[in-house]
Amino acid sequence: MATNALTREYDGKVALITGGGSGIGFGVARAFARAGAQVAIAGRTKATLMRAAAQIEDECGAPVLTVAADVADPVDCERIVAATIERFGALDVLVNNAALFALIPLIDADPAEAARFLRTNVEGPLNCARSFAKWAFARGRGGAIVNISSIAGRRPALNLGLYCASKAALESLTRVMALEWAGRGLRANAVAPGHVLTEGVVEDFRTRRLDEKAMLAAIPAGRVADADDVARAVLFLASDRARHIVGHVLTVDGGEGL
């Protein structure tokens, strides 16, 4: 009986996932839909969003809202939140998953590249969260924000300086969101995955840009996470089961970052 309750614990709730068309974001969006939520996904490529929405709709039987947008644009952040509320009448959970990832040695990290990472990975989550918070506070509503960080935010990685720095900033931002907004009913937390078996990682294994055996040897749990592993953590933090968890960064890496 308890298991059944958990499988539909988001009945009547609305969840918005940025970067929801593929990878971790798609896994999170699908998990919310499976749990009964009305789901909106946002991303830069309309075709990718439409494919993702069709898969979720076929499985779960509920329509998925797609919003083609770039979180690096503050106007788009407001539009993503507004479109979700207009379609479903409310918003209960925001998952800031959209992010820029690229291998750039610091010697090549010019001001334009640095600004690009910060706009997408830090300012994007901030602007989406602010839009959600303003709407919620004006109506005396609560809710949950889950920011998708990375273990790269807490440890250096070759050629990933901009990505590492942006995720470290996102974790700090999450804690300040929590400090400022928890008393008004809006909880903020983050999930920090290690490597996840997304389409990109599978391709990197195939082309041997990543050494699968070496990666597995570095993960005490002995396997690479899949998107569902991350999704379970997100759904937990966004739920009433985590109602007294505020400003926490939950690591989901099988021990990779130890």
DOKENU-989906 format. One line per 10 residues: for each residue x, y, z of C-alpha. Coordinates in steps of 0.25 Angstrom, whole numbers. Layout:
N
X:Y:Z  ...
END
This chain:
258
0:0:0  11:10:3  18:6:-10  6:10:-18  5:23:-10  19:26:-14  17:23:-29  6:34:-30  11:43:-20  11:55:-30
-3:54:-34  -9:68:-36  5:74:-36  12:81:-47  27:80:-50  36:88:-60  49:82:-64  59:90:-72  68:82:-82  57:72:-81
58:67:-95  69:57:-93  79:51:-83  77:53:-69  66:63:-71  58:54:-79  59:43:-69  55:53:-58  43:58:-66  38:43:-69
40:40:-54  31:51:-50  20:47:-61  21:33:-56  18:38:-42  6:46:-46  11:60:-49  7:69:-60  20:71:-67  26:83:-75
40:81:-82  48:93:-87  61:92:-96  67:99:-108  63:89:-119  49:87:-122  50:74:-129  57:68:-117  46:73:-108  35:67:-117
42:53:-117  43:53:-102  29:58:-100  24:47:-109  31:36:-102  26:41:-88  12:43:-94  12:29:-100  16:23:-87  9:31:-77
-4:35:-84  -3:50:-80  1:62:-89  14:68:-87  17:83:-90  29:86:-98  35:100:-98  46:103:-108  55:113:-100  70:116:-96
72:118:-81  84:127:-84  73:137:-88  66:144:-76  54:146:-84  53:132:-88  54:128:-73  42:136:-70  35:131:-82  37:116:-78
31:118:-65  19:126:-70  16:116:-81  16:105:-71  7:113:-61  -2:117:-73  -4:103:-78  -6:95:-64  -10:107:-55  1:105:-45
15:101:-43  20:92:-31  34:87:-35  45:94:-43  57:85:-47  68:93:-53  75:83:-61  79:91:-74  94:93:-74  106:95:-83
117:85:-84  130:86:-92  144:82:-91  152:95:-91  166:97:-85  167:109:-76  178:115:-85  166:116:-95  156:120:-86  154:134:-91
144:144:-85  133:140:-96  134:125:-92  134:129:-77  122:137:-79  115:126:-87  116:116:-76  112:126:-65  100:130:-73  95:116:-75
99:109:-63  98:119:-52  89:131:-57  79:122:-64  76:114:-51  75:127:-44  66:134:-54  57:122:-55  56:121:-40  53:135:-38
42:135:-47  36:123:-40  38:129:-26  32:143:-30  19:135:-35  19:126:-23  21:137:-12  11:146:-19  0:135:-16  5:130:-3
9:117:-9  20:107:-6  28:98:-15  42:92:-17  54:95:-26  64:84:-29  77:89:-36  85:79:-44  100:81:-40  111:71:-42
122:65:-34  131:74:-43  126:85:-34  135:80:-23  147:74:-30  156:79:-41  156:72:-54  165:74:-66  160:84:-77  147:86:-69
150:98:-61  139:106:-66  129:95:-64  134:92:-50  134:106:-46  120:108:-51  115:96:-43  122:101:-30  115:114:-32  101:107:-34
103:99:-21  106:112:-14  94:119:-20  85:107:-16  89:109:-2  86:124:-2  73:121:-9  70:112:2  74:122:13  65:133:7
53:126:2  51:114:12  43:122:22  34:126:11  31:112:7  40:110:-5  51:99:-2  63:99:-10  73:87:-11  82:81:-22
86:67:-27  101:65:-31  102:53:-40  115:47:-44  116:41:-58  103:37:-64  100:27:-75  94:37:-84  95:37:-100  107:45:-99
115:36:-90  111:24:-98  116:30:-110  129:34:-103  131:19:-99  129:15:-113  139:25:-118  148:22:-107  149:36:-103  145:31:-89
151:18:-84  139:10:-79  148:0:-71  156:11:-64  143:19:-60  137:6:-54  149:4:-46  148:18:-40  134:16:-36  133:7:-23
118:3:-26  124:-3:-39  115:3:-49  111:16:-56  98:23:-51  87:23:-61  77:35:-62  67:28:-53  77:28:-41  78:43:-42
62:44:-44  60:36:-31  68:46:-24  61:58:-30  47:53:-27  51:50:-13  56:64:-10  44:71:-17  34:62:-9  28:64:5
37:53:9  48:63:9  40:74:15  51:78:25  63:76:16  67:90:12  80:95:5  85:81:3  94:76:-8  91:61:-10
102:53:-17  98:42:-26  111:36:-31  113:22:-26  125:27:-18  132:32:-30  135:46:-23  140:40:-10
END
